[in-house]
Amino acid sequence: MEKDQAKVKSGNVVDFKVLKRLFQYAQPYIKQFYLLVFLTVFLAILTPIRPMIVQRAIDNYVPNGDYDGLVFMITILIGHLIVLAIVQYSHTYLSGWVGQVIIKDIRVKLYNHLIRLKLKFFDKTPIGRLVTRNVSDIETLSNVFSEGLAALIGDLLQLVFLIGFMFYLDWRLTLVSLSTLPLLIFSTYVFKEKIKVTFNEVRNAVSNLNSFVQEHVTGMNIVQIFNAEKREMDKFKTINAEHRKAHIRSVLYYSIYFPVAEIIQAIAIGMAVWYGARGILVNTSAGPGVIIAFIMYIQMFFRPIRMIADRFNTLQMGIVSSNRIFDLLDNNEHMTNEGAHAPREIRGEVSFRNVWFAYNDEDYVLKDISFEVKEGETVALVGATGAGKSSVINLLSRFYEINKGEIAIDGVNLEEYDLSALRSHIGVVQQDVFLFSDTIRQNITLGNPDISDAKIAEAADLVGVKKIIERLPGGYDYNVMERGSTLSVGQRQLISFVRAMVYDPKIIVLDEATSSVDTETEEMIQRAIEVLMKGRTAIVIAHRLSTIQGADKIIVLDKGEIKEIGKHQELLDKGGFYARLYNMQYKEVVTP
């Protein structure tokens, strides 16, 4: 789908709507941009002067043996070259600087947009593709400023001034010299069209590679567990081969085009020398200085013509990347609408009223869910896999939006809350704990400067993990590596409790996970859970029913519907869904 869209969009050489939007990001640097425009024009005027100086030196001073005049012209030429070098340096540096500061701003805006999207967007979008948008596509975009538009305008202006100088020297010789221009323009156009397609193929191949590598490196344990290395390697080779083929096709077109352009340039120089020498022999033309100047002008003229194809393709790929980036920035479908309600404290009363929710269209995973959680209550959600337990806790933090119904905290609809304020009052401890490749301290605070070391230590002590952390090399500065791979499952779980504790939320949402740890660690986690829930409203997904017997309320879910609500003993006495779940989990105890 994306590939097809890219091909369609790449049909336009220049999309002025995209360029106009792109240049809005140049507004904070408008002075530097205008200076860049000035340097571009100045460079285009300055460059064609050198052949004129050489022509005057040869025709006006060499035949007359005027040594002083020749030295004077050489001095002018050296001065011209120094000025030209300074202007070229300033132009190159400034164009690169403008490009980098603009893409820095766009990358920040894009990343800020990404982190505000709902999880539903990330469920449907490959992470590797988003990495491509935020890194590779934006890097391509920088070339629009540094190598694309500014350079293209400079080349076109230089061509105009070159033709003007050439006509000023000798219009007949100019027409002869440029007689091969239609052939060069035709070959340049063919090259531009061919290379445009291959560049687009390369961009898509890079996106596919990023998606594949990111996904499979993340899931490497699954690949190795199921002995699928060879099969996955074959898939990678196929994707990589497409990437290689696209690059080789672009190399092929370059290897054909540049020799052809050199031949056309050599023919133009040959014709200029032939016509100019013929004119000198019959005394109908200017001197040899004009011929030398024309040789220089032809080389100067053909260079930007050859480069224009590259400039157009750089600009074109920048337009394609811009379209992809702007499509992502314009994607407000998955944005969360925020309210203005931002209380400093909440009581922690939660209510679900006739809530319906579906991840995809109307394939509902929650159906008419209604329940109340009073301040300080502990409510447990139980049910078989796929019953909708995780969906309930995801909706509470507005990771997803409900289809119908209402969710409220302290009687206020979630949609009326400022999102940051809402989530600051809700602590979520997931079953699959995610730790970043950083220190334990950073994983606990997530870079929040308001959380002191004393508060971290206090929370770790309450959870019961302080001594474990202090025994690690470096203590709180110990790097847990990617996804906390250097820690055990239990240690990661306990650190996630500390992370929730230091933010001191009024509502705790806990996906209880003790099935993967040993008995001693399980006891530590249970004690940590008790500490974490004390004085707070708690919503717990229960995997082991023995851990929630003291809950104020147990909600039994089945296929997205509430089947039973009550306390542990009440539900057992009913002999319904909860009793069957309990007996299945402990049948070795209850079976005679």
VMD Tcl script that draws the C-alpha trace (Angstrom):
set ca {
  {0.00 0.00 0.00}
  {2.71 2.45 1.06}
  {4.84 1.54 -1.92}
  {2.01 2.25 -4.34}
  {1.28 5.57 -2.69}
  {4.90 6.57 -2.89}
  {5.01 5.77 -6.58}
  {1.96 7.87 -7.26}
  {3.31 10.81 -5.31}
  {6.69 10.60 -6.95}
  {5.12 11.37 -10.31}
  {5.22 15.12 -9.64}
  {8.62 16.71 -10.13}
  {7.83 19.48 -7.66}
  {4.85 19.56 -5.34}
  {4.57 23.23 -4.50}
  {2.03 22.63 -1.73}
  {4.52 20.38 0.03}
  {7.36 22.84 -0.55}
  {5.25 25.70 0.81}
  {4.49 23.71 3.93}
  {8.11 22.64 4.23}
  {9.33 26.21 4.12}
  {7.10 27.14 7.02}
  {9.74 25.42 9.14}
  {12.33 27.86 7.76}
  {10.53 30.88 9.28}
  {12.55 30.89 12.55}
  {15.71 31.04 10.44}
  {14.46 33.41 7.77}
  {17.50 35.74 8.01}
  {19.90 32.88 7.40}
  {17.68 31.66 4.57}
  {17.71 35.06 2.86}
  {21.49 35.19 3.27}
  {21.65 31.77 1.60}
  {19.55 33.08 -1.31}
  {21.87 36.08 -1.64}
  {24.98 33.85 -1.64}
  {23.35 31.59 -4.25}
  {22.75 34.54 -6.60}
  {26.17 36.04 -5.90}
  {27.87 32.71 -6.60}
  {25.97 32.35 -9.88}
  {27.24 35.79 -10.98}
  {30.78 35.33 -9.67}
  {31.51 31.93 -11.25}
  {31.34 32.96 -14.97}
  {33.76 35.88 -14.47}
  {36.90 33.70 -14.37}
  {36.91 32.72 -18.08}
  {36.37 36.39 -18.97}
  {39.48 37.36 -16.97}
  {41.50 34.62 -18.71}
  {40.25 35.79 -22.13}
  {41.24 39.41 -21.46}
  {44.68 38.37 -20.22}
  {45.40 36.26 -23.31}
  {43.93 38.51 -25.99}
  {44.86 41.96 -24.60}
  {48.24 41.44 -22.94}
  {49.99 38.30 -24.25}
  {50.14 39.36 -27.96}
  {51.53 42.76 -26.98}
  {54.08 41.33 -24.53}
  {52.62 43.48 -21.76}
  {54.12 41.71 -18.75}
  {52.88 44.23 -16.19}
  {49.36 44.05 -17.57}
  {49.50 40.24 -17.51}
  {50.65 40.27 -13.85}
  {47.80 42.66 -13.06}
  {45.25 40.30 -14.65}
  {46.74 37.30 -12.81}
  {46.43 39.26 -9.55}
  {42.78 39.95 -10.35}
  {42.28 36.25 -11.15}
  {43.85 35.19 -7.83}
  {41.69 37.69 -5.95}
  {38.62 36.42 -7.79}
  {39.46 32.81 -6.86}
  {39.92 33.77 -3.19}
  {36.57 35.56 -3.10}
  {34.94 32.64 -4.96}
  {36.38 30.14 -2.46}
  {35.08 32.17 0.51}
  {31.61 32.50 -1.02}
  {31.50 28.78 -1.92}
  {32.53 27.84 1.62}
  {29.91 30.17 3.14}
  {27.23 28.90 0.76}
  {27.99 25.22 1.39}
  {28.20 25.64 5.16}
  {25.09 27.80 5.42}
  {22.97 25.52 3.21}
  {24.00 22.53 5.32}
  {23.35 24.46 8.55}
  {19.89 25.59 7.45}
  {19.02 22.04 6.39}
  {20.12 20.53 9.69}
  {18.40 23.03 12.00}
  {15.15 22.68 10.05}
  {15.14 18.87 10.11}
  {16.03 19.02 13.81}
  {12.81 20.96 14.38}
  {10.79 18.62 12.15}
  {12.22 15.52 13.86}
  {11.34 16.94 17.30}
  {7.81 17.75 16.12}
  {7.39 14.30 14.56}
  {8.60 12.50 17.67}
  {6.40 14.66 19.88}
  {3.48 13.72 17.62}
  {4.35 10.02 17.83}
  {4.44 9.88 21.62}
  {0.96 11.45 21.76}
  {-0.63 8.85 19.48}
  {-2.80 6.18 21.03}
  {-1.61 2.60 21.26}
  {-4.12 1.61 18.57}
  {-1.91 3.36 16.02}
  {1.18 1.41 17.09}
  {-0.81 -1.83 17.02}
  {-1.33 -1.32 13.28}
  {1.96 0.30 12.26}
  {5.31 -1.56 12.06}
  {7.86 0.04 14.40}
  {10.60 -0.19 11.76}
  {8.51 1.98 9.44}
  {8.18 4.63 12.13}
  {11.94 4.50 12.71}
  {12.42 5.07 8.96}
  {10.10 8.09 9.08}
  {11.87 9.64 12.08}
  {15.42 8.97 10.91}
  {15.97 8.09 7.23}
  {13.09 10.09 5.70}
  {13.95 13.20 7.70}
  {17.63 12.84 6.75}
  {16.55 12.70 3.10}
  {14.49 15.80 3.76}
  {17.59 17.73 4.84}
  {18.96 17.32 1.31}
  {16.09 19.45 -0.01}
  {17.76 22.45 1.63}
  {21.44 21.50 1.46}
  {21.66 19.75 -1.93}
  {18.25 20.12 -3.54}
  {16.41 23.38 -3.93}
  {19.17 25.88 -3.12}
  {21.69 24.04 -5.29}
  {19.13 23.63 -8.10}
  {18.30 27.35 -8.11}
  {22.02 28.15 -8.03}
  {22.70 25.86 -11.00}
  {19.85 27.37 -13.04}
  {20.99 30.92 -12.28}
  {24.56 29.98 -13.17}
  {23.38 28.64 -16.53}
  {21.57 31.92 -17.25}
  {24.64 34.03 -16.45}
  {26.94 31.66 -18.35}
  {24.82 31.96 -21.49}
  {24.77 35.76 -21.06}
  {28.58 35.94 -20.83}
  {29.00 33.57 -23.77}
  {26.68 35.61 -26.00}
  {28.52 38.77 -24.91}
  {31.86 37.30 -26.07}
  {30.70 35.74 -29.38}
  {27.09 34.86 -30.20}
  {28.03 32.69 -33.21}
  {30.49 30.64 -31.23}
  {27.86 30.34 -28.48}
  {25.30 28.84 -30.87}
  {27.88 26.38 -32.23}
  {29.00 25.39 -28.72}
  {25.44 24.81 -27.53}
  {24.33 22.86 -30.61}
  {24.72 19.61 -28.66}
  {22.58 20.92 -25.79}
  {19.30 19.28 -26.97}
  {21.04 15.91 -26.94}
  {22.30 16.50 -23.39}
  {18.87 17.69 -22.21}
  {17.22 14.58 -23.68}
  {19.72 12.19 -22.07}
  {19.41 14.08 -18.76}
  {15.62 13.77 -18.86}
  {15.78 10.02 -19.53}
  {18.31 9.59 -16.73}
  {16.18 11.65 -14.32}
  {13.09 9.53 -14.98}
  {14.96 6.24 -14.62}
  {16.83 7.22 -11.47}
  {13.64 8.63 -9.91}
  {12.01 5.19 -10.04}
  {15.06 3.43 -8.62}
  {15.42 5.99 -5.79}
  {11.81 5.35 -4.85}
  {12.45 1.59 -4.88}
  {15.50 2.09 -2.67}
  {13.48 4.11 -0.13}
  {10.80 1.41 0.06}
  {13.46 -1.30 0.32}
  {15.11 0.57 3.22}
  {11.74 0.85 4.98}
  {11.12 -2.90 4.53}
  {14.61 -3.71 5.80}
  {14.17 -1.53 8.88}
  {10.82 -3.11 9.69}
  {12.12 -6.66 9.25}
  {15.35 -6.19 11.21}
  {13.69 -4.31 14.09}
  {10.92 -6.87 14.45}
  {13.17 -9.92 14.28}
  {15.92 -8.57 16.53}
  {13.24 -7.78 19.12}
  {11.80 -11.29 18.75}
  {15.14 -13.08 18.45}
  {14.35 -15.38 21.38}
  {11.31 -16.74 19.51}
  {13.39 -17.24 16.35}
  {15.99 -19.23 18.26}
  {13.55 -21.14 20.46}
  {11.77 -22.53 17.39}
  {15.00 -23.08 15.44}
  {13.84 -20.71 12.70}
  {17.20 -19.02 12.04}
  {17.59 -20.46 8.54}
  {14.03 -19.63 7.48}
  {14.27 -16.07 8.80}
  {17.69 -15.68 7.19}
  {16.19 -16.71 3.84}
  {13.49 -14.06 4.25}
  {16.13 -11.45 5.09}
  {18.18 -12.43 2.04}
  {15.13 -11.92 -0.17}
  {14.41 -8.45 1.23}
  {18.11 -7.53 1.11}
  {18.33 -8.74 -2.50}
  {15.54 -6.32 -3.46}
  {17.47 -3.54 -1.75}
  {20.66 -4.52 -3.60}
  {18.89 -4.73 -6.99}
  {17.42 -1.27 -6.56}
  {20.85 0.20 -5.72}
  {22.55 -1.61 -8.59}
  {19.95 -0.28 -11.03}
  {20.72 3.27 -9.87}
  {24.47 2.61 -10.24}
  {23.84 1.28 -13.76}
  {22.02 4.45 -14.81}
  {24.78 6.63 -13.37}
  {27.47 4.57 -15.12}
  {25.70 5.10 -18.44}
  {24.67 8.73 -18.06}
  {27.94 10.35 -16.96}
  {30.11 8.89 -19.78}
  {27.41 9.93 -22.28}
  {27.40 13.45 -20.82}
  {31.22 13.57 -21.03}
  {31.12 12.57 -24.68}
  {28.51 15.23 -25.48}
  {30.63 17.82 -23.66}
  {33.75 16.74 -25.58}
  {31.85 17.11 -28.87}
  {30.73 20.62 -27.86}
  {34.32 21.61 -26.98}
  {35.58 20.12 -30.27}
  {33.04 22.09 -32.27}
  {33.88 25.30 -30.40}
  {37.61 24.82 -31.03}
  {37.00 23.95 -34.71}
  {34.78 26.94 -35.36}
  {36.94 29.34 -33.33}
  {40.21 28.19 -34.93}
  {38.63 28.42 -38.37}
  {37.59 31.98 -37.61}
  {41.09 32.90 -36.46}
  {42.61 31.46 -39.65}
  {40.38 33.57 -41.86}
  {40.49 36.58 -39.50}
  {36.73 36.60 -38.93}
  {36.70 35.80 -35.25}
  {38.12 36.99 -31.97}
  {41.49 35.86 -30.66}
  {42.58 32.59 -29.04}
  {41.59 33.91 -25.61}
  {37.94 33.67 -26.65}
  {38.37 29.99 -27.61}
  {40.02 29.19 -24.28}
  {37.28 31.10 -22.47}
  {34.64 29.13 -24.37}
  {36.30 25.84 -23.44}
  {36.06 26.91 -19.80}
  {32.47 28.10 -20.27}
  {31.40 24.81 -21.88}
  {32.89 22.85 -18.96}
  {31.15 25.19 -16.52}
  {27.89 24.97 -18.48}
  {27.75 21.18 -18.78}
  {28.60 20.52 -15.14}
  {25.37 22.06 -13.73}
  {23.36 20.46 -16.56}
  {24.70 17.06 -15.49}
  {24.05 17.86 -11.85}
  {20.51 19.14 -12.44}
  {19.28 15.56 -12.88}
  {20.71 14.73 -9.47}
  {19.28 17.92 -8.00}
  {15.82 17.13 -9.32}
  {15.96 13.61 -7.95}
  {17.23 14.83 -4.58}
  {14.37 17.31 -4.54}
  {11.95 14.61 -5.68}
  {13.01 12.18 -2.94}
  {12.73 15.02 -0.45}
  {9.16 15.60 -1.66}
  {8.36 11.88 -1.29}
  {9.86 11.85 2.23}
  {8.01 15.07 3.06}
  {4.71 13.52 1.96}
  {5.35 10.50 4.19}
  {6.29 12.69 7.16}
  {3.36 15.07 6.68}
  {0.96 12.14 6.28}
  {2.11 10.94 9.68}
  {1.91 14.42 11.21}
  {-1.60 14.85 9.78}
  {-2.76 11.54 11.23}
  {-5.05 12.80 13.97}
  {-7.29 9.76 13.82}
  {-5.43 8.19 16.70}
  {-4.82 11.35 18.69}
  {-6.36 11.59 22.14}
  {-8.57 14.64 22.65}
  {-7.60 16.26 25.93}
  {-9.78 18.15 28.35}
  {-8.83 20.88 30.80}
  {-9.62 19.14 34.08}
  {-6.30 18.78 35.92}
  {-6.84 18.29 39.67}
  {-3.78 18.18 41.91}
  {-5.34 15.33 43.88}
  {-8.15 12.85 43.32}
  {-10.16 10.58 45.61}
  {-9.80 7.57 43.33}
  {-13.42 6.61 42.67}
  {-13.76 4.77 39.34}
  {-16.91 3.97 37.40}
  {-17.53 2.14 34.13}
  {-21.00 2.83 32.73}
  {-22.27 0.72 29.82}
  {-18.83 0.61 28.18}
  {-18.43 -0.99 24.76}
  {-14.99 -1.32 23.19}
  {-13.49 -2.86 20.06}
  {-9.92 -2.84 18.78}
  {-11.15 -3.30 15.21}
  {-14.42 -1.77 14.00}
  {-17.32 -3.45 15.82}
  {-15.57 -6.66 16.85}
  {-16.30 -5.87 20.50}
  {-14.01 -7.24 23.20}
  {-15.97 -5.45 25.96}
  {-19.76 -5.47 25.88}
  {-21.87 -3.21 28.08}
  {-19.44 -3.23 31.03}
  {-20.64 -1.44 34.17}
  {-19.11 -1.44 37.67}
  {-18.11 0.96 40.44}
  {-14.89 1.13 42.48}
  {-15.05 3.23 45.63}
  {-12.14 5.20 47.08}
  {-9.55 2.86 48.61}
  {-11.24 -0.33 47.38}
  {-9.40 -3.27 45.84}
  {-11.20 -4.76 42.85}
  {-9.99 -7.89 41.11}
  {-10.69 -8.79 37.48}
  {-10.72 -12.51 36.75}
  {-11.53 -14.58 33.72}
  {-10.07 -16.79 31.04}
  {-7.56 -15.53 28.50}
  {-9.28 -13.15 26.08}
  {-12.08 -12.32 28.51}
  {-11.25 -8.58 28.31}
  {-9.35 -7.99 31.55}
  {-6.39 -6.14 30.01}
  {-8.75 -4.07 27.86}
  {-10.43 -2.71 31.01}
  {-7.18 -1.42 32.50}
  {-6.00 -0.06 29.12}
  {-9.17 2.03 28.84}
  {-8.77 3.50 32.31}
  {-5.52 5.24 31.33}
  {-7.01 6.19 27.93}
  {-4.48 4.15 25.99}
  {-7.50 3.40 23.80}
  {-10.80 5.21 23.28}
  {-14.11 3.52 24.06}
  {-16.75 3.07 21.37}
  {-19.79 3.63 23.57}
  {-20.54 4.38 27.20}
  {-18.60 6.39 29.78}
  {-15.66 5.96 32.13}
  {-15.34 8.41 35.01}
  {-12.96 9.12 37.87}
  {-14.43 10.97 40.83}
  {-17.58 11.46 38.73}
  {-15.70 13.29 35.93}
  {-15.63 11.78 32.43}
  {-12.11 10.74 31.38}
  {-12.40 12.85 28.23}
  {-12.62 15.98 30.39}
  {-9.25 15.28 32.06}
  {-5.95 16.71 30.94}
  {-4.17 13.55 29.80}
  {-0.93 14.21 31.70}
  {-2.87 14.98 34.89}
  {-5.00 11.86 34.47}
  {-2.06 9.51 34.03}
  {-0.11 11.12 36.86}
  {-2.80 9.84 39.23}
  {-2.79 6.29 37.82}
  {0.09 3.88 38.40}
  {0.22 0.91 36.04}
  {2.33 -2.16 36.74}
  {2.28 -4.48 33.75}
  {2.83 -8.21 33.65}
  {5.46 -7.83 30.91}
  {7.77 -5.28 32.54}
  {9.68 -3.07 30.11}
  {13.00 -1.60 31.24}
  {15.12 0.68 29.09}
  {18.81 0.19 28.45}
  {19.82 2.54 31.25}
  {20.53 2.64 34.97}
  {18.09 1.39 37.60}
  {17.70 4.99 38.80}
  {16.69 6.20 35.34}
  {14.29 3.28 34.90}
  {12.61 4.17 38.19}
  {12.38 7.94 37.67}
  {12.15 7.93 33.85}
  {14.23 11.09 33.96}
  {11.89 12.99 36.30}
  {14.13 15.48 38.18}
  {11.52 15.95 40.92}
  {12.11 12.42 42.23}
  {15.03 12.49 44.68}
  {17.43 9.66 45.50}
  {15.99 9.62 49.04}
  {12.50 9.02 47.66}
  {13.80 6.22 45.42}
  {15.56 4.54 48.35}
  {12.46 4.90 50.54}
  {10.23 3.32 47.89}
  {12.74 0.52 47.26}
  {12.87 -0.19 50.99}
  {9.07 -0.32 51.26}
  {8.84 -2.68 48.29}
  {11.62 -4.81 49.76}
  {14.08 -4.55 46.89}
  {16.56 -2.04 48.37}
  {19.12 -4.63 49.48}
  {18.90 -6.44 46.13}
  {19.65 -3.20 44.25}
  {22.50 -2.21 46.57}
  {24.18 -5.60 46.03}
  {24.37 -4.98 42.28}
  {27.58 -3.41 40.86}
  {27.04 0.32 41.08}
  {23.78 -0.01 42.97}
  {21.20 2.37 41.53}
  {23.67 3.23 38.72}
  {23.72 -0.39 37.52}
  {22.86 -0.57 33.80}
  {20.13 -3.16 33.27}
  {20.83 -3.33 29.49}
  {18.11 -3.58 26.86}
  {14.71 -4.63 28.25}
  {16.39 -5.35 31.61}
  {18.09 -8.47 30.26}
  {20.70 -8.54 33.08}
  {17.98 -8.84 35.75}
  {15.74 -11.75 36.64}
  {11.99 -11.67 35.97}
  {11.32 -11.11 39.66}
  {13.85 -8.28 39.95}
  {12.33 -6.52 36.95}
  {8.88 -6.90 38.50}
  {10.01 -5.46 41.84}
  {11.70 -2.49 40.14}
  {8.44 -1.79 38.30}
  {6.72 -1.62 41.71}
  {9.29 0.93 42.89}
  {8.69 2.91 39.70}
  {4.96 3.03 40.42}
  {5.58 3.83 44.10}
  {7.79 6.92 43.59}
  {5.08 8.61 41.51}
  {2.66 8.09 44.42}
  {-0.52 7.52 42.35}
  {-3.95 7.42 43.93}
  {-5.10 4.59 41.66}
  {-3.02 1.45 41.14}
  {-3.67 -0.77 38.13}
  {-1.87 -4.06 38.60}
  {-1.47 -6.88 36.11}
  {-0.43 -9.40 38.75}
  {2.34 -11.67 37.49}
  {3.91 -14.18 39.82}
  {3.64 -17.35 37.75}
  {7.14 -17.00 36.27}
  {9.10 -16.62 39.52}
  {10.28 -18.86 42.34}
  {8.44 -19.15 45.65}
  {10.76 -16.79 47.55}
  {10.49 -14.07 44.90}
  {6.73 -14.62 44.72}
  {6.44 -13.92 48.43}
  {8.49 -10.72 47.99}
  {6.24 -9.64 45.13}
  {3.10 -10.35 47.17}
  {4.45 -8.24 50.03}
  {5.32 -5.50 47.53}
  {1.78 -5.65 46.14}
  {0.31 -5.23 49.60}
  {2.54 -2.21 50.24}
  {1.71 -0.74 46.84}
  {-2.06 -1.06 47.27}
  {-2.19 0.26 50.84}
  {-4.32 3.41 51.02}
  {-4.94 3.39 47.28}
  {-7.73 2.38 44.94}
  {-6.53 -0.81 43.27}
  {-7.69 -2.65 40.17}
  {-5.93 -6.01 39.87}
  {-5.90 -8.55 37.09}
  {-5.70 -11.81 39.00}
  {-3.83 -14.76 37.51}
  {-3.78 -16.76 40.74}
  {-7.14 -16.65 42.44}
  {-5.57 -17.37 45.83}
  {-4.00 -13.89 45.79}
  {-7.30 -11.99 45.58}
  {-9.39 -13.69 48.24}
  {-9.26 -10.54 50.36}
  {-10.39 -8.21 47.53}
  {-13.36 -5.95 48.28}
  {-14.92 -6.93 44.98}
  {-14.23 -9.58 42.35}
  {-15.49 -9.03 38.81}
  {-15.74 -12.15 36.66}
  {-15.42 -11.54 32.90}
  {-16.18 -13.94 30.09}
  {-16.02 -13.07 26.38}
  {-16.15 -9.36 27.16}
  {-19.16 -9.52 29.46}
  {-19.48 -9.31 33.24}
  {-20.86 -12.61 34.50}
  {-20.52 -12.16 38.25}
  {-19.59 -9.52 40.85}
  {-19.04 -10.24 44.52}
  {-16.61 -11.25 47.24}
  {-14.57 -14.45 47.11}
  {-16.75 -16.59 49.39}
  {-19.99 -15.23 47.94}
  {-18.95 -16.22 44.44}
  {-17.81 -19.66 45.56}
  {-21.16 -20.24 47.23}
  {-22.97 -19.32 43.99}
  {-21.25 -22.17 42.19}
  {-21.06 -20.17 38.94}
  {-18.26 -18.95 36.66}
  {-15.91 -17.95 39.48}
  {-16.40 -21.25 41.31}
  {-15.61 -23.19 38.13}
  {-12.46 -21.12 37.53}
  {-11.39 -21.61 41.14}
  {-12.00 -25.36 41.06}
  {-10.14 -25.71 37.74}
  {-7.12 -23.91 39.19}
  {-7.15 -25.91 42.41}
  {-8.74 -29.17 41.28}
  {-5.89 -31.13 42.79}
  {-7.02 -29.76 46.16}
  {-10.77 -30.12 45.79}
  {-10.83 -33.41 43.92}
  {-11.37 -36.39 46.31}
}
mol new
graphics top color blue
foreach p $ca { graphics top sphere $p radius 0.5 }
foreach p [lrange $ca 0 end-1] q [lrange $ca 1 end] { graphics top cylinder $p $q radius 0.2 }
display resetview
